[in-house]
Each structure stands twice: as C-alpha cells, then as structure tokens.
Amino acid sequence: MNTKLMIDIVGWVGAVLLLLAYFLVSMKKCTGRSIFYQILNIIGSSFLVLNAGYYQAFPSVFVNIVWICIGVVTVFFVLKSYFREN
C-alpha cells in the first residue's frame, strides 16, 4: 500500500472518530467529561494531524493539536478528580 493511500485512510478514520464522538455526546450516550469521549477525540485528532500535516494544511494541523491538548488536559482533570474521590 502506498504512503498517500495510508495517509488518506488515517485521515478518514480520524474524521469518523471525531464525528462518532460528537454523535455520542449529541445523543447523550456519553458526556463531554467521559474518558471514552476524550480518547475518541484525541485519537481522531491525532490521525487528522498526520493527514493534514502530510498535505501541508497547517491551519488544520494547528486546530487538531489544540483539540488534542484539550482532550489530554480534560482526561488529566477527570482522572485527578476520580482519584481524589476514591
């Protein structure tokens, strides 16, 4: 499989993961503070960073890096809150 095809597949999977996360929150199947939701966002955005970076779409790279940071920070605070309660 060639590099371009792999990058395209990674990009599509990333887009599907982000849309799935949004759908699940919209349908109230999970919350914005759930680890599952945040992991979907982190992985989806990571895949889109690879795709956008390959195509030199740097504004999209920037947005997705910020999205990853938001997800990582949220996971940190959710876990910190969980361990403080237990």
Backbone bond lengths (Angstrom), bond angles and torsions (degrees), N, CA, C in turn:
res aa  C-N    CA-C-N  psi(-1)  N-CA   C-N-CA  omega(-1)  CA-C   N-CA-C  phi
1 M - - - 1.450 - - 1.531 108.06 -
2 N 1.316 117.40 135.86 1.457 119.03 -177.19 1.526 111.78 -83.01
3 T 1.325 115.03 164.47 1.459 121.61 -174.65 1.523 112.31 -60.91
4 K 1.322 117.39 -45.24 1.465 120.81 -177.58 1.523 110.96 -59.98
5 L 1.308 117.12 -43.24 1.461 120.59 179.44 1.529 110.67 -63.74
6 M 1.323 117.36 -42.86 1.468 120.71 177.97 1.527 111.29 -61.47
7 I 1.328 116.84 -43.81 1.468 121.34 178.91 1.522 110.33 -63.17
8 D 1.325 117.06 -40.41 1.464 120.44 177.48 1.523 111.61 -63.89
9 I 1.308 117.36 -43.21 1.470 121.33 178.56 1.523 110.10 -62.62
10 V 1.335 117.04 -45.10 1.468 121.40 178.22 1.538 109.81 -58.99
11 G 1.316 116.91 -42.54 1.465 120.94 179.27 1.521 112.17 -63.30
12 W 1.313 117.07 -44.36 1.465 120.58 178.80 1.524 111.88 -65.05
13 V 1.323 116.50 -40.96 1.474 119.64 177.76 1.531 109.52 -63.31
14 G 1.324 117.28 -42.25 1.457 120.84 177.27 1.516 112.04 -59.68
15 A 1.333 116.19 -44.32 1.465 120.19 179.14 1.526 110.84 -62.94
16 V 1.316 117.05 -42.67 1.473 120.93 179.05 1.529 110.50 -63.34
17 L 1.333 118.20 -41.10 1.464 120.76 179.58 1.530 111.37 -63.25
18 L 1.329 117.34 -42.95 1.461 120.02 178.36 1.529 111.41 -65.05
19 L 1.313 116.36 -41.86 1.468 119.68 178.33 1.526 111.27 -66.57
20 L 1.323 116.96 -38.22 1.459 120.72 176.95 1.532 110.13 -62.27
21 A 1.323 117.18 -44.27 1.462 121.11 178.63 1.527 110.27 -59.57
22 Y 1.306 117.09 -46.30 1.466 121.30 179.88 1.528 111.15 -63.62
23 F 1.315 116.59 -42.14 1.463 121.29 178.30 1.530 110.76 -61.19
24 L 1.328 117.42 -46.01 1.458 121.35 -178.64 1.526 111.89 -62.45
25 V 1.321 116.91 -40.19 1.468 119.68 177.29 1.527 109.95 -69.35
26 S 1.306 117.24 -41.35 1.468 120.98 -179.68 1.517 112.22 -63.64
27 M 1.328 116.77 -34.96 1.467 121.53 179.41 1.532 112.40 -88.68
28 K 1.345 115.28 5.15 1.470 122.50 179.60 1.533 112.97 59.27
29 K 1.326 115.44 34.30 1.467 120.98 174.57 1.524 110.99 -86.90
30 C 1.317 116.79 -17.71 1.453 122.67 172.65 1.528 107.56 -154.12
31 T 1.313 116.03 169.57 1.462 120.07 -179.42 1.524 110.06 -108.12
32 G 1.309 115.42 165.71 1.453 120.46 177.87 1.518 113.48 -65.30
33 R 1.315 117.14 -19.24 1.467 120.85 178.65 1.522 112.42 -98.11
34 S 1.321 117.78 5.56 1.469 118.61 178.63 1.533 109.85 -76.25
35 I 1.313 114.64 143.05 1.465 120.06 178.69 1.532 110.23 -61.11
36 F 1.324 116.73 -40.34 1.459 120.97 -179.43 1.528 111.10 -58.22
37 Y 1.324 116.63 -47.06 1.464 121.77 178.93 1.526 110.48 -59.88
38 Q 1.321 116.03 -46.31 1.457 119.62 -178.19 1.528 112.14 -66.46
39 I 1.327 117.43 -37.84 1.466 120.59 178.18 1.529 110.41 -65.13
40 L 1.340 116.79 -41.47 1.465 119.16 175.79 1.524 110.64 -57.59
41 N 1.326 116.46 -43.77 1.461 120.65 179.35 1.524 112.18 -66.13
42 I 1.316 117.02 -42.55 1.467 120.37 -178.76 1.522 110.58 -64.55
43 I 1.317 117.00 -46.87 1.470 119.93 -179.36 1.532 110.41 -67.87
44 G 1.328 116.52 -46.86 1.467 120.05 179.38 1.513 112.03 -57.82
45 S 1.327 117.01 -45.99 1.465 120.51 179.67 1.527 111.62 -67.71
46 S 1.323 117.35 -35.72 1.476 119.93 176.75 1.522 111.00 -61.77
47 F 1.317 115.55 -42.53 1.464 119.46 178.02 1.527 111.07 -64.55
48 L 1.331 116.29 -38.91 1.464 119.31 179.17 1.527 112.03 -70.73
49 V 1.328 117.70 -29.73 1.467 120.34 174.30 1.526 109.37 -62.44
50 L 1.323 116.49 -44.79 1.470 119.74 178.28 1.525 110.98 -60.12
51 N 1.318 116.05 -46.44 1.460 121.11 -178.91 1.528 111.38 -64.57
52 A 1.319 116.35 -50.07 1.464 120.14 -177.28 1.536 111.02 -67.18
53 G 1.319 116.88 -36.44 1.459 119.98 177.07 1.521 111.76 -63.49
54 Y 1.310 115.98 -42.03 1.468 120.67 178.62 1.528 110.81 -59.33
55 Y 1.330 115.81 -40.44 1.467 121.00 -178.92 1.528 112.59 -90.76
56 Q 1.320 116.76 7.16 1.459 124.25 178.72 1.526 112.37 56.04
57 A 1.313 116.19 38.73 1.461 122.64 175.10 1.529 107.06 -93.77
58 F 1.321 115.61 75.70 1.450 121.11 -168.95 1.538 114.96 -67.04
59 P 1.329 120.14 -31.85 1.468 117.76 173.21 1.536 111.88 -61.00
60 S 1.320 117.38 -38.00 1.469 120.68 177.19 1.521 111.36 -69.77
61 V 1.319 116.93 -36.33 1.462 120.35 175.34 1.530 108.94 -60.08
62 F 1.325 116.44 -47.09 1.463 121.35 -179.09 1.529 111.30 -59.93
63 V 1.323 117.29 -49.75 1.469 121.07 -178.63 1.520 110.53 -59.06
64 N 1.311 117.52 -42.93 1.460 120.66 -178.15 1.519 112.76 -72.30
65 I 1.312 118.22 -31.61 1.465 120.18 174.15 1.529 109.69 -65.72
66 V 1.327 116.64 -42.04 1.467 119.76 176.56 1.525 109.76 -62.81
67 W 1.334 117.30 -41.40 1.465 122.02 178.99 1.534 110.83 -60.95
68 I 1.321 116.58 -40.96 1.469 121.62 176.51 1.528 109.94 -62.31
69 C 1.312 116.97 -45.86 1.466 120.86 -179.70 1.525 111.18 -60.89
70 I 1.326 117.34 -42.60 1.460 121.12 177.48 1.525 109.78 -59.97
71 G 1.314 117.17 -44.35 1.458 121.30 179.46 1.513 112.55 -63.45
72 V 1.320 116.88 -44.05 1.467 120.88 -179.08 1.526 110.42 -65.39
73 V 1.326 117.08 -43.66 1.465 120.57 178.58 1.526 110.49 -63.08
74 T 1.321 116.77 -42.52 1.462 120.22 179.22 1.520 111.23 -63.05
75 V 1.322 117.94 -44.32 1.469 121.11 177.11 1.527 109.84 -59.00
76 F 1.323 116.78 -43.77 1.471 120.70 178.91 1.528 110.82 -57.59
77 F 1.330 117.36 -48.86 1.466 120.04 -177.57 1.523 112.64 -70.33
78 V 1.320 117.43 -34.12 1.467 119.77 176.49 1.529 109.79 -65.26
79 L 1.325 117.31 -45.62 1.464 120.47 179.22 1.522 111.42 -66.40
80 K 1.317 116.78 -39.89 1.462 120.84 178.00 1.526 110.07 -60.73
81 S 1.319 116.86 -43.69 1.464 121.68 178.20 1.527 110.88 -64.43
82 Y 1.322 116.64 -41.61 1.465 121.49 179.91 1.518 111.12 -61.40
83 F 1.327 116.66 -47.74 1.468 120.14 -176.81 1.526 112.05 -72.31
84 R 1.309 116.44 -26.42 1.464 119.35 176.81 1.526 110.69 -70.06
85 E 1.338 116.73 -34.46 1.456 121.68 -179.60 1.523 112.00 -76.02
86 N 1.309 118.40 -25.59 1.481 121.75 -176.24 1.481 113.04 -104.48
